[in-house]
Amino acid sequence: MPSKLSLAFRKAAARDVDALVKVYADSFADKNEATDLDGYIRWSVADRDYRVIIAETADSKIAGFVMTEFNSSTMRNAVNVAQLAVSPEFQGQGVGRALLEQVEETALKNEFDTVTLQVRKGNAKARGLYSSMGFRDMGEEKKYYRDGESAIEMKKYLNPTTVPKAFGIPRYFRRMAGIYA
């Protein structure tokens, strides 16, 4: 078994955009959803409601990044993982898990108690990672991606006291619609 990869984490800057575009394009080769990838990443790095966290190796290679939306007014005190990309060279070495741990840590520091994400229904590897980290399936969004594949909505409560009792799928959709009855 290979030794654990040593990673440093930092906030992305405008100078990182080209490298992030490459990591994203390489990691999502045939499933790229962005029509203007450079613009999308550039905008996300600059937008105040987004945090883009980079995982860097000891020799300054970008192993991966996570793009999160921090906006409690629209996400009801949840951080949404918009993108998680790991360079193919570093996949299977714990980079994705480490990036999600950084998201959780940052969320708690900023008083967010929930992390949400969407994942391709057919991406068993990613779904397995998320489930192993405590994310639960909350529903399915049909034809979510441009190619028609559905997304599984997943959620993790970071504070056990915020987990609603009997929080099932119907209640989830009522909450997402803003109905709290």
Secondary structure by P-SEA (a helix, b strand, c coil): ccccbbbbbbbbcccaaaaaaaaaaaaaccccccccaaaaaaaaaacccbbbbbbbcccccccbbbbbbbcccccccbbbbcbbbbcccccccaaaaaaaaaaaaaaaaaccccccccccccaaaaaaaaaaaccccccccccccccbbbbbbbbbbcccccccccccaaaaaaaaacccc
